[in-house]
Amino acid sequence: MASLRSLRVRELLKREIGEAIRREIPVDQAGLVSVNDVEMAGDLKQATVFISILGSAEQQRSGLNLLHKNRTRIQGLAGKSVILKYTPRLRFMIDDSIIRGNKVIKILEELEKASPTTEQ
């Protein structure tokens, strides 16, 4: 179980990274980038940032490339806002949990339609 400090740092980083992305990455090139979650290493020196990008496939590719290219800038802005002994090294990953969740819901709806309803 994560400590209270770790949870607070994750939430602070999530908010500040999202704000830095909003300011630094243009929406017309990268689509709408949102930070879904931040997963921290135990020593708080590395952070995996789970993002989702709304937009065309080209905007999604471009958005992820822009995030990787501007990683140090975003990391620096987050480090200035969240004061820690070490600024965590950021790693961006596409979060596909929403897409997987929608697939599961569709499968459940199909199963519900296919199964005979028994009313009593």
C-alpha positions as a Markdown table, in Angstrom:
| # | Residue | x | y | z |
|---|---|---|---|---|
| 1 | Met | 0.0 | 0.0 | 0.0 |
| 2 | Ala | 1.3 | 3.4 | -0.9 |
| 3 | Ser | 2.1 | 5.9 | 1.8 |
| 4 | Leu | 0.2 | 9.1 | 2.3 |
| 5 | Arg | 3.2 | 11.1 | 1.2 |
| 6 | Ser | 3.5 | 9.1 | -2.0 |
| 7 | Leu | -0.1 | 9.6 | -2.8 |
| 8 | Arg | 0.1 | 13.3 | -2.2 |
| 9 | Val | 3.3 | 13.6 | -4.4 |
| 10 | Arg | 1.5 | 11.6 | -7.2 |
| 11 | Glu | -1.5 | 13.9 | -7.2 |
| 12 | Leu | 0.6 | 17.1 | -7.1 |
| 13 | Leu | 2.8 | 15.9 | -10.0 |
| 14 | Lys | -0.3 | 14.8 | -11.9 |
| 15 | Arg | -1.8 | 18.3 | -11.6 |
| 16 | Glu | 1.4 | 20.2 | -12.3 |
| 17 | Ile | 2.4 | 18.0 | -15.3 |
| 18 | Gly | -1.0 | 18.5 | -16.7 |
| 19 | Glu | -0.7 | 22.2 | -16.3 |
| 20 | Ala | 2.8 | 22.2 | -17.9 |
| 21 | Ile | 1.5 | 20.2 | -20.9 |
| 22 | Arg | -1.4 | 22.5 | -21.3 |
| 23 | Arg | 0.9 | 25.5 | -21.5 |
| 24 | Glu | 3.8 | 24.0 | -23.5 |
| 25 | Ile | 2.2 | 21.6 | -26.1 |
| 26 | Pro | -0.1 | 23.2 | -28.7 |
| 27 | Val | -3.5 | 21.5 | -29.0 |
| 28 | Asp | -3.7 | 21.9 | -32.8 |
| 29 | Gln | -0.5 | 19.8 | -33.2 |
| 30 | Ala | -0.8 | 17.3 | -30.4 |
| 31 | Gly | -4.6 | 17.0 | -29.9 |
| 32 | Leu | -6.0 | 17.3 | -26.4 |
| 33 | Val | -3.5 | 15.7 | -24.0 |
| 34 | Ser | -4.8 | 14.7 | -20.5 |
| 35 | Val | -2.8 | 13.2 | -17.7 |
| 36 | Asn | -4.7 | 10.2 | -16.3 |
| 37 | Asp | -2.3 | 9.0 | -13.6 |
| 38 | Val | 1.2 | 9.2 | -12.4 |
| 39 | Glu | 3.0 | 6.1 | -11.0 |
| 40 | Met | 6.0 | 6.9 | -8.8 |
| 41 | Ala | 9.0 | 4.7 | -8.1 |
| 42 | Gly | 9.6 | 4.0 | -4.4 |
| 43 | Asp | 12.5 | 6.4 | -4.2 |
| 44 | Leu | 10.5 | 9.1 | -6.0 |
| 45 | Lys | 13.3 | 9.5 | -8.6 |
| 46 | Gln | 11.2 | 8.2 | -11.5 |
| 47 | Ala | 7.6 | 8.8 | -12.6 |
| 48 | Thr | 5.6 | 7.1 | -15.3 |
| 49 | Val | 3.0 | 9.5 | -16.6 |
| 50 | Phe | -0.1 | 7.8 | -18.1 |
| 51 | Ile | -1.7 | 10.1 | -20.7 |
| 52 | Ser | -4.5 | 9.9 | -23.2 |
| 53 | Ile | -4.6 | 12.0 | -26.3 |
| 54 | Leu | -7.9 | 13.0 | -28.0 |
| 55 | Gly | -7.6 | 13.7 | -31.7 |
| 56 | Ser | -6.7 | 12.1 | -35.0 |
| 57 | Ala | -4.2 | 9.3 | -35.3 |
| 58 | Glu | -1.7 | 11.9 | -36.7 |
| 59 | Gln | -2.3 | 14.2 | -33.7 |
| 60 | Gln | -1.8 | 11.3 | -31.3 |
| 61 | Arg | 1.6 | 10.3 | -32.9 |
| 62 | Ser | 2.6 | 14.0 | -33.0 |
| 63 | Gly | 1.5 | 14.5 | -29.4 |
| 64 | Leu | 3.5 | 11.6 | -28.0 |
| 65 | Asn | 6.6 | 12.7 | -30.0 |
| 66 | Leu | 6.2 | 16.3 | -28.7 |
| 67 | Leu | 5.9 | 15.0 | -25.1 |
| 68 | His | 9.1 | 12.9 | -25.5 |
| 69 | Lys | 10.9 | 15.9 | -27.1 |
| 70 | Asn | 9.8 | 18.3 | -24.4 |
| 71 | Arg | 10.2 | 15.9 | -21.5 |
| 72 | Thr | 13.0 | 17.8 | -19.8 |
| 73 | Arg | 11.1 | 21.1 | -20.1 |
| 74 | Ile | 7.9 | 19.6 | -18.6 |
| 75 | Gln | 10.0 | 17.9 | -16.0 |
| 76 | Gly | 11.7 | 21.2 | -15.0 |
| 77 | Leu | 8.4 | 23.1 | -14.8 |
| 78 | Ala | 6.9 | 20.3 | -12.6 |
| 79 | Gly | 10.1 | 20.3 | -10.5 |
| 80 | Lys | 9.8 | 24.1 | -9.8 |
| 81 | Ser | 6.1 | 23.6 | -8.7 |
| 82 | Val | 6.6 | 20.5 | -6.6 |
| 83 | Ile | 9.6 | 20.9 | -4.3 |
| 84 | Leu | 11.2 | 17.6 | -3.8 |
| 85 | Lys | 14.8 | 16.6 | -3.0 |
| 86 | Tyr | 15.1 | 15.0 | -6.5 |
| 87 | Thr | 12.9 | 16.0 | -9.4 |
| 88 | Pro | 11.6 | 12.7 | -10.8 |
| 89 | Arg | 12.6 | 11.7 | -14.3 |
| 90 | Leu | 9.4 | 11.5 | -16.3 |
| 91 | Arg | 8.4 | 8.8 | -18.7 |
| 92 | Phe | 5.3 | 9.2 | -20.8 |
| 93 | Met | 3.0 | 6.3 | -21.7 |
| 94 | Ile | -0.3 | 6.1 | -23.6 |
| 95 | Asp | -3.0 | 5.0 | -21.2 |
| 96 | Asp | -5.4 | 2.7 | -23.1 |
| 97 | Ser | -7.5 | 1.7 | -20.1 |
| 98 | Ile | -10.4 | 3.8 | -21.3 |
| 99 | Ile | -10.4 | 2.0 | -24.7 |
| 100 | Arg | -10.1 | -1.4 | -23.0 |
| 101 | Gly | -12.9 | -0.5 | -20.6 |
| 102 | Asn | -15.2 | 0.4 | -23.5 |
| 103 | Lys | -14.4 | -2.9 | -25.2 |
| 104 | Val | -15.4 | -4.8 | -22.1 |
| 105 | Ile | -18.7 | -2.8 | -21.8 |
| 106 | Lys | -19.5 | -3.6 | -25.5 |
| 107 | Ile | -18.8 | -7.3 | -24.9 |
| 108 | Leu | -21.0 | -7.3 | -21.8 |
| 109 | Glu | -23.8 | -5.5 | -23.8 |
| 110 | Glu | -23.5 | -8.1 | -26.6 |
| 111 | Leu | -23.7 | -10.9 | -24.1 |
| 112 | Glu | -26.7 | -9.3 | -22.4 |
| 113 | Lys | -28.5 | -9.1 | -25.8 |
| 114 | Ala | -27.6 | -12.6 | -26.8 |
| 115 | Ser | -28.6 | -14.3 | -23.5 |
| 116 | Pro | -32.4 | -15.1 | -23.2 |
| 117 | Thr | -34.1 | -13.0 | -20.6 |
| 118 | Thr | -36.0 | -14.9 | -18.1 |
| 119 | Glu | -38.8 | -13.0 | -16.3 |
| 120 | Gln | -40.6 | -14.4 | -13.4 |
